């Protein structure tokens, strides 16, 4: 609770100073403090692979744009808390270090300066991510260490490491080849309570942090931010097929760790 309050207070301070001036350097430096307390909710690890998240309601986004244009500090604070982590994840795809990505992820200056001219031809979310992507690509070229996104996608999507341990499936010479030999263990009657527990959510967040960069962004946008598959593919400029493969690999890694964690919890 204290961390959340600190995040809100820091973001509010940034907003107030930006309204009084042309966003001085002191205000810029204060922005990361607003991110430090933002909580990451755990993605729904049991969601169907084919499930399509519900898109953001258009009326909600219209209200957010109007609030930002009217100088609503609370709307700005909520925007920072909601979008900073996925923005940082996208920046890290293009940049050589987290430190540089954190600098680039501070798109709030451009958001506050440009919201009056935002023409709403795209969603507010897409507009902000577009600003971030352009900044990240420009900084990546300046650092001369930016890997083409297509190369990262190919590497992660074609990773020869099996998403699930092949030993859990029957071999060619066994009955029912290719079927489960060691199926996923039952999570028990209290599985929902375990998954929703704060400790489990922290575990999921830590797993996501260890994922390869593009997988991390895809699962964050899909399962935490609730983006539609088509929106993720378009924003990251990848094919729908690659988006599905990356999401499947990310979810499978998360499930594997959760399966072991919940099995241990049920054994206690």
Secondary structure, DSSP 8 states (H G I E B T S, - for coil): -HHHHHHHHHHHHHHHHHHHSS--HHHHHHHHHHHHT-------TT--TT-------HHHHHHHHHHHHTT-HHHHHHHHHHHHHHHHHHHHHHSS-HHHHHHHT-THHHHHHHGGG---SS-HHHHHHHHHHHHHHHHHHHHT----HHHHHHHHHT--S-SS-GGGB--TTSTTTTSBSS------TTHHHHHHSHHHHHHHHHHHHHS-HHHHHHHIIIIIS---HHHHHHHHT--HHHHHHHHHHHHHHHHHHHHHHHHHHHH-
